[in-house]
């Protein structure tokens, strides 16, 4: 269930000096959610006692996605053991694991009639496997209840715990997503509980364990990074054989969170997308309101088509090479 409104969400940030929240430019403003479908999705999540990152992270796209019956379920409780400077998810002493949660996620998937589901989580550094077993059980429950639904997971880094990635990979998700979030230089201030190369290694390992899985990662911009640093992250991700890159604008949740350095205009997102595609990503989504799970089902179909086209192209090249050798 979502955090109680009277609970302090970020006690570790209480001592920090306030960063005034800047007025958003016109290209970022969204309408408040009011549709019947939005409220139906909200009621379903309450009934099944499920958390969503849509609510807990204050996603700007919640009205659009929930109106379509799409929600990104957040497992392993609603309290995170990290304290990232950008994230609105509550931090502190984590919840006890709900053994019924994987089944409830599967029920929600069936009730919403989802062709594609995204499952994410809080960080659970207190658990021996970082929550990997819970991810795997959730995947298995969804497979049993909705065998035709494709499954995308957005995992934490599991604190680099031995065997965690293997546990999740063995459950065979269709998309293995882990966000780098920002450029390496900003990790100490923006993502202090994580390590850039630990995250990069996790993505590389997921692809090594299952070459057929689509791997995916996301970046926020507007935190003070340079374009050259973003290009380097793209190169690092391609070195890890990551298929899909998302880039979106960082939005400051509260005055206690990291300040927005600048609002990146839409044309710069278009430029990032063009560069990323040139570096070999099968799929790129870059816009101010892009988030990891935004339109994930539609993106998955495009991603699958892009791989098929790429493999067909590689096959044609091989045939040409073979013909040249035999000539």
C-alpha positions in Angstrom: 0.0 0.0 0.0 1.1 3.6 -0.6 2.9 5.4 2.3 0.6 7.0 4.9 0.3 10.7 4.3 1.4 11.6 7.8 4.6 9.6 7.6 7.9 11.5 6.8 8.9 10.1 3.4 12.5 11.2 3.5 13.8 11.6 7.0 17.4 11.6 5.8 16.8 14.7 3.8 15.1 16.8 6.5 18.3 18.6 7.5 19.1 19.7 3.9 18.7 23.3 2.7 15.7 23.7 0.5 16.1 23.9 -3.3 13.3 26.0 -4.7 11.2 24.1 -7.3 11.4 25.9 -10.6 8.3 26.6 -12.7 8.1 24.0 -15.5 8.2 25.1 -19.1 5.1 24.6 -21.3 6.4 21.4 -22.9 6.4 19.5 -19.6 3.0 20.4 -18.1 0.5 17.6 -18.0 -3.2 17.5 -17.1 -4.4 16.2 -13.7 -5.8 12.6 -13.9 -9.6 12.6 -13.8 -10.8 9.7 -16.0 -13.0 6.8 -14.8 -10.3 4.4 -16.1 -7.7 6.1 -13.9 -9.8 5.7 -10.8 -10.6 2.1 -11.7 -6.9 1.3 -12.0 -6.3 3.0 -8.7 -9.0 1.0 -7.0 -7.6 -2.3 -8.3 -4.2 -1.5 -6.9 -5.8 -0.7 -3.5 -7.9 -3.8 -3.5 -4.9 -6.0 -4.2 -2.7 -4.0 -1.8 -0.1 -3.3 -4.4 2.3 -0.4 -4.7 3.1 1.4 -7.9 6.1 3.4 -8.9 3.6 5.6 -10.7 2.3 7.0 -7.4 5.4 6.6 -5.2 7.8 8.3 -7.6 5.2 10.9 -8.6 5.4 10.1 -12.3 4.0 12.9 -14.5 2.5 10.4 -16.9 0.3 8.6 -14.3 -2.9 10.1 -15.7 -2.3 9.0 -19.3 -1.0 5.5 -18.4 -3.7 4.7 -15.8 -6.4 5.9 -18.1 -5.2 3.1 -20.4 -5.1 0.6 -17.6 -1.3 0.5 -17.6 0.5 0.6 -14.2 4.1 -0.2 -13.2 3.9 -2.4 -10.1 6.5 -1.8 -7.4 7.3 -5.0 -5.4 9.3 -5.6 -2.2 7.3 -3.0 -0.2 7.0 0.8 -0.5 10.1 1.8 1.6 13.6 1.9 0.0 16.9 1.3 1.8 18.7 3.9 -0.3 18.4 7.7 -0.3 19.0 8.8 -3.8 18.8 12.6 -4.3 16.4 12.4 -7.2 13.8 9.9 -6.1 10.5 10.4 -4.3 10.1 6.9 -3.1 10.0 6.8 0.7 13.2 5.8 2.5 13.8 4.2 5.9 13.2 0.9 7.6 11.8 -1.4 4.9 8.5 -3.3 5.1 8.3 -7.0 5.7 8.1 -9.0 2.5 4.5 -9.9 1.6 4.5 -13.6 0.5 1.3 -13.0 -1.4 2.6 -10.1 -3.4 3.8 -12.1 -6.5 0.3 -13.7 -6.8 -1.4 -10.3 -6.4 0.7 -8.9 -9.2 -0.4 -11.7 -11.4 -4.0 -11.1 -10.5 -3.7 -7.4 -11.4 -2.1 -8.3 -14.7 -5.1 -10.5 -15.5 -7.6 -8.0 -14.3 -6.1 -5.3 -16.5 -5.8 -7.6 -19.5 -2.2 -6.6 -20.0 -0.3 -7.7 -23.0 2.9 -6.3 -21.4 3.6 -5.7 -17.8 6.4 -3.8 -16.1 7.5 -4.8 -12.6 10.0 -2.7 -10.6 10.9 -2.5 -6.9 12.5 -0.5 -4.1 16.1 -1.3 -3.2 16.3 -3.9 -0.5 19.9 -4.0 0.7 18.7 -5.7 3.9 17.8 -8.9 2.1 20.5 -11.6 1.4 19.7 -11.7 -2.3 18.6 -8.0 -2.6 15.1 -9.2 -3.5 16.1 -11.2 -6.5 14.1 -14.3 -5.4 10.9 -12.2 -5.0 11.4 -10.8 -8.6 11.8 -14.4 -9.9 8.6 -15.6 -8.0 6.6 -12.7 -9.4 7.7 -13.5 -13.0 6.7 -17.2 -12.5 3.3 -16.2 -11.1 2.6 -13.9 -14.0 3.7 -16.6 -16.5 1.3 -19.1 -14.9 -1.7 -16.7 -14.8 -1.1 -14.9 -18.1 1.2 -17.0 -20.3 0.8 -14.6 -23.3 1.8 -11.5 -21.4 5.4 -10.3 -22.0 7.2 -9.3 -18.8 9.6 -6.4 -18.3 11.5 -6.0 -15.1 13.2 -2.8 -13.8 15.5 -4.0 -11.1 17.8 -2.4 -8.5 21.5 -3.2 -8.6 21.1 -5.8 -5.8 24.1 -4.2 -4.2 26.2 -6.4 -6.5 25.2 -9.5 -4.4 26.5 -12.7 -5.8 24.0 -14.8 -7.7 21.2 -12.2 -7.7 21.2 -11.5 -11.4 21.4 -15.2 -12.1 18.2 -15.8 -10.0 16.2 -13.3 -11.9 17.6 -14.3 -15.3 16.6 -17.9 -14.7 13.0 -16.8 -14.4 13.3 -15.6 -18.1 11.9 -12.1 -18.2 11.4 -10.7 -21.7 13.1 -7.3 -20.9 15.7 -6.8 -18.2 15.9 -3.1 -17.4 18.2 -1.4 -15.0 18.7 2.3 -15.0 22.1 4.0 -14.8 20.1 7.2 -14.0 22.9 9.7 -14.5 26.5 10.2 -15.6 29.4 8.8 -13.5 30.6 12.2 -12.3 27.2 12.9 -10.6 26.9 9.6 -8.8 28.3 10.8 -5.4 25.7 13.5 -5.2 22.7 12.1 -7.1 23.0 8.3 -6.6 25.4 8.0 -3.6 24.4 4.4 -2.6 25.2 3.0 -6.0 28.3 2.5 -8.2 28.2 3.2 -11.9 30.3 0.2 -13.0 28.3 -2.1 -10.7 25.2 -1.1 -12.6 26.9 -1.4 -16.0 28.2 -4.9 -15.0 24.7 -6.0 -14.1 23.4 -5.1 -17.5 26.3 -6.9 -19.2 25.8 -10.0 -17.0 22.0 -10.1 -17.8 22.8 -10.2 -21.5 25.6 -12.8 -21.0 23.3 -15.1 -19.1 20.5 -14.9 -21.7 21.5 -13.4 -25.1 17.8 -13.5 -26.2 16.7 -11.1 -23.4 16.2 -7.5 -24.4 18.3 -5.2 -22.1 17.3 -1.7 -21.4 18.6 1.3 -19.4 17.5 4.9 -18.7 19.1 8.3 -18.0 17.8 11.5 -16.6 19.1 14.8 -18.0 18.9 18.3 -16.5 21.0 17.5 -13.5 24.2 19.3 -14.7 25.6 16.6 -17.0 27.2 17.6 -20.3 26.4 16.2 -23.7 29.8 14.6 -24.0 29.2 12.8 -20.7 25.9 11.5 -22.0 27.6 10.3 -25.2 30.1 8.4 -23.1 27.3 6.7 -21.2 25.8 5.6 -24.5 29.1 4.1 -25.5 29.4 2.3 -22.2 25.9 0.9 -22.6 26.6 -0.3 -26.1 29.8 -2.0 -24.8 27.5 -3.9 -22.4 25.3 -4.8 -25.4 22.3 -2.9 -24.1 19.5 -2.8 -26.7 17.2 0.0 -25.6 17.9 3.5 -24.1 15.5 5.9 -22.6 16.3 9.5 -21.8 14.0 11.9 -19.9 14.0 15.2 -18.1 14.7 15.1 -14.3 11.8 16.6 -12.4 12.4 17.7 -8.7 9.9 16.0 -6.4 10.3 18.3 -3.3 12.5 21.2 -2.2 14.7 18.7 -0.3 15.6 16.8 -3.5 18.4 17.7 -6.0 17.7 20.9 -7.9 17.0 20.9 -11.6 20.0 22.4 -13.3 18.1 23.2 -16.4 15.0 22.1 -18.5 16.4 20.4 -21.6 14.4 21.6 -24.7 12.7 19.0 -27.0 15.2 19.6 -29.8 18.1 18.4 -27.6 16.2 15.2 -26.9 15.8 14.7 -30.6 19.6 15.2 -31.0 20.3 12.6 -28.3 18.0 10.1 -30.0 19.7 10.6 -33.3 23.2 10.1 -31.8 22.0 7.0 -29.8 20.6 5.4 -32.9 23.8 6.0 -34.7 25.7 4.2 -31.9 23.7 1.0 -32.6 20.8 0.9 -30.0 17.9 -1.1 -31.4 15.4 1.3 -29.7 15.7 4.8 -28.3 13.0 6.8 -26.5 14.1 10.4 -25.7 11.7 13.2 -24.8 11.1 15.5 -21.8 8.4 13.2 -20.4 10.0 9.8 -21.3 10.2 7.5 -18.3 11.5 3.9 -18.2 8.1 2.3 -18.3 6.2 4.9 -20.3 4.4 3.3 -23.3 6.5 0.2 -22.5 4.1 -2.2 -24.2 4.2 -0.3 -27.5 8.0 0.1 -27.2 8.4 -3.7 -26.7 6.6 -4.4 -30.0 8.9 -1.9 -31.8 11.9 -3.4 -30.1 11.1 -6.9 -31.2 10.5 -5.7 -34.8 13.8 -3.8 -34.7 15.7 -7.0 -33.7 14.0 -9.0 -36.4 14.9 -6.4 -39.0 18.5 -6.3 -37.7 18.9 -10.0 -37.8 17.4 -10.1 -41.3 19.9 -7.5 -42.4 22.8 -9.5 -40.8 21.6 -12.6 -42.7 21.6 -10.7 -46.0 25.1 -9.4 -45.3 26.3 -13.0 -44.6 24.8 -14.2 -47.8 26.6 -11.5 -49.7 29.9 -12.3 -48.0 29.4 -16.0 -48.8 28.7 -15.3 -52.4 31.8 -13.0 -52.7 34.0 -15.8 -51.2 32.7 -18.4 -53.6 33.1 -16.1 -56.7 
